[in-house]
């Protein structure tokens, strides 16, 4: 393991993060907020980055282990230094790290109890961390810094969500730039649409940041419910749905093949899941809770898209719904969005391939000598990919079970423990019980917050990127 290379790149990442922090500093200047939290954060982050880059100069080649370490530590370092403005705003260090990690990992689980009591610039930074983390701060780093060269491939491999590496261009830096340009282009469209729907520019930008990132942070305690505007809800549903799909397919749909999305097996299954869950939830709200059919559909569609894409917005307190309604939301929490999207969760493609794998196993039990490959988009899926998917799901469920058990031992009720674990590991946001959509994670015990911070970090980095570093072989030269 070449520690000099890792620290050198982390230094560059911190210098870059220090420059990004100038944006909320300008917002603070515009709204007359205190400049101290961001001035200090810019100086501390920038100077630390400069010192690391100067002290650990390295031109050595990177290997895959360095790539994994840079992404894992890079994400944690970004969350750590990103918490400085929150701490200087009066939030305790652990709570500030929780909020920052929730932002950069696009989880959207908040410890803030009175969101509106914080300054506009702090809430802007809170939303901006999600937009940066949505497409990936490491991906942005790759896109902007040309000196990464071939080494960027190791970062891309460790950073890109999903079981497959989806390169648009042969050069990784060009792929990263294209994905970020598509992300920015769609974000601008959403800001425009929300402004036309009578949102203020501030609200439109902050909600676009958190919609496109599938993050869910809102500058209001009541979230999207505060607007009580069906038109705004429709716009956000559309862009949550877009953000939950593969951005490489968005690019191909816009520039090379307009049928790329509709011909993709994962996108079709993603759409079917949302339609099926919306139908079930609409019926449940209408039949069990006495809502009229339009209101039932309005709430059902928004919450299903929000939870499936792991955005976590709420237009109503779904914690108060019947068990039959909440079980639908719990089911989609385990699935998540598409690979290559800004969404979290297990991912639709893994869920789809596991279903095909199970179907294949049943077929072979009847026809043991038959050879029937598992296919995805008319291509046979290699056996090593299927093994990786099965391993991922097993480890994912184990982490979920362990964290649920730890939270229960700390005194949390089973519903709150279970949903706290899945919504942080899946980067979803609100759960049920103590951590419902209109509540705060500040009620979680001190040690429990550490568990959930680890969950967010592990879940955002697709489990393997962090877990692989716990193996002795990873650290051997």
Number of C-alpha atoms within 10 A of each C-alpha: 15 15 12 18 21 23 22 22 22 25 27 21 28 26 23 19 22 25 14 16 22 15 16 23 23 15 18 22 13 11 11 12 17 15 16 14 21 27 16 14 24 25 15 16 24 21 16 19 23 17 14 20 22 13 12 17 14 16 9 10 10 19 14 16 21 22 22 25 22 27 27 23 16 21 24 20 18 23 24 18 20 29 26 22 26 25 17 16 17 11 17 13 15 17 22 25 24 25 28 31 31 32 33 30 37 39 37 32 32 26 21 18 14 10 16 13 12 15 16 19 25 22 21 24 25 28 29 26 30 32 30 23 29 29 28 26 24 25 25 19 21 25 21 15 14 12 10 18 12 14 18 24 19 20 27 24 19 25 25 23 25 23 18 12 14 18 16 16 11 8 13 24 24 17 20 25 17 18 23 19 14 16 21 16 11 18 22 15 12 23 22 16 18 22 16 13 16 13 17 12 14 15 18 21 22 23 29 30 30 31 36 30 38 40 38 36 34 25 23 16 20 18 19 21 16 12 14 11 13 13 14 19 21 14 15 24 21 14 21 31 23 19 28 31 25 23 24 21 25 23 20 15 15 13 9 11 12 14 13 16 20 13 12 16 17 25 22 13 16 24 15 12 18 21 15 13 22 24 16 17 25 24 18 22 22 17 13 14 13 10 16 12 13 11 13 21 20 16 20 27 21 22 24 26 30 31 34 33 37 36 34 31 31 23 23 19 14 20 19 13 15 13 12 13 22 17 13 18 23 19 13 21 27 23 24 28 35 28 28 24 26 34 36 40 29 28 27 26 24 23 19 16 20 17 12 16 17 11 12 15 14 12 14 14 10 9 11 10 8 10 10 12 14 18 14 15 10 9 9 11 14 11 11 9 14 17 10 14 20 17 12 18 16 12 15 21 15 12 19 22 15 13 23 25 16 16 24 17 13 14 12 21 14 15 16 19 28 22 24 33 27 29 31 32 32 32 35 35 32 32 31 22 19 22 25 21 25 19 22 19 24 17 14 21 14 12 13 24 21 15 18 26 24 18 24 31 26 23 26 31 24 24 20 18 23 21 13 15 15 11 10 8 9 15 12 8 7
